[in-house]
Amino acid sequence: MTTKTYRTKSGRTLHRPIMTEDEYAAADYGLEDNGFCLGCGSDAYGVEPDARRYTCESCDEKLVYGLQELLLMGILRIAAVA
């Protein structure tokens, strides 16, 4: 997985996860539920798929979302493999 930074309308800089289809499938069907912190770009584990605004263990911001939720929100990008 890679990340790309972007600016919100309010000017805040956040991180966007970018995954291949294989990475998403492995994360989606793994034993632990995975999430992602938009604030610092770190992975989060033990997060429900529809999680919103959980507290990040790394940066202490309430910006952890489940991967499926990020996909539905249009933030998680699935990159094509060349």
C-alpha positions as CSV (number, residue, x, y, z in Angstrom):
1,M,0.0,0.0,0.0
2,T,1.1,3.5,-0.8
3,T,-0.2,6.8,0.4
4,K,-0.7,10.2,-1.2
5,T,-1.3,13.4,0.6
6,Y,-4.2,15.7,-0.3
7,R,-5.7,18.9,1.0
8,T,-9.3,19.2,2.2
9,K,-11.4,22.2,1.4
10,S,-10.6,23.6,4.8
11,G,-6.9,23.4,4.1
12,R,-6.0,20.4,6.2
13,T,-3.5,17.9,4.8
14,L,-4.6,14.3,5.0
15,H,-3.3,11.0,3.7
16,R,-5.1,8.9,1.0
17,P,-4.4,5.1,0.9
18,I,-3.8,3.6,-2.5
19,M,-3.9,-0.2,-2.8
20,T,-3.7,-2.8,-5.6
21,E,-6.7,-5.2,-5.9
22,D,-4.6,-8.0,-4.4
23,E,-3.6,-5.9,-1.4
24,Y,-7.2,-4.9,-0.8
25,A,-8.4,-8.5,-1.1
26,A,-5.7,-9.7,1.4
27,A,-6.6,-6.9,3.8
28,D,-10.4,-7.4,3.3
29,Y,-10.3,-11.2,3.9
30,G,-7.6,-11.3,6.6
31,L,-8.2,-12.5,10.1
32,E,-8.0,-9.0,11.6
33,D,-10.1,-6.1,10.4
34,N,-7.9,-3.3,9.0
35,G,-8.3,0.4,9.0
36,F,-6.3,3.5,8.1
37,C,-5.6,6.8,9.8
38,L,-6.1,9.7,7.4
39,G,-4.1,12.0,9.8
40,C,-0.8,10.3,9.9
41,G,-1.1,7.6,7.3
42,S,-0.6,4.6,9.6
43,D,-2.4,1.3,9.4
44,A,-4.9,0.4,12.2
45,Y,-5.8,-3.1,13.2
46,G,-8.8,-4.5,15.0
47,V,-11.1,-1.9,13.3
48,E,-14.5,-2.7,12.1
49,P,-15.1,-2.4,8.3
50,D,-17.6,0.5,8.8
51,A,-15.5,2.3,11.5
52,R,-15.5,6.1,11.4
53,R,-13.5,8.5,13.5
54,Y,-11.8,6.0,15.8
55,T,-8.8,7.3,17.7
56,C,-5.4,6.5,16.1
57,E,-2.9,4.8,18.4
58,S,0.0,6.6,16.6
59,C,-1.1,10.3,16.4
60,D,-4.1,10.3,18.8
61,E,-6.4,11.9,16.2
62,K,-9.9,10.7,15.6
63,L,-9.2,9.9,12.0
64,V,-9.2,6.1,11.7
65,Y,-11.6,4.6,9.3
66,G,-12.3,1.0,8.2
67,L,-11.0,0.2,4.7
68,Q,-14.5,-0.6,3.4
69,E,-15.8,2.7,4.7
70,L,-12.9,4.5,3.0
71,L,-13.8,2.8,-0.2
72,L,-17.4,3.8,0.0
73,M,-16.4,7.4,0.8
74,G,-14.3,7.5,-2.3
75,I,-11.0,8.1,-0.4
76,L,-9.4,4.7,-0.8
77,R,-8.1,4.2,-4.3
78,I,-7.7,0.9,-6.0
79,A,-4.7,1.1,-8.4
80,A,-4.5,-0.9,-11.6
81,V,-1.5,-3.2,-11.8
82,A,0.4,-2.7,-15.1
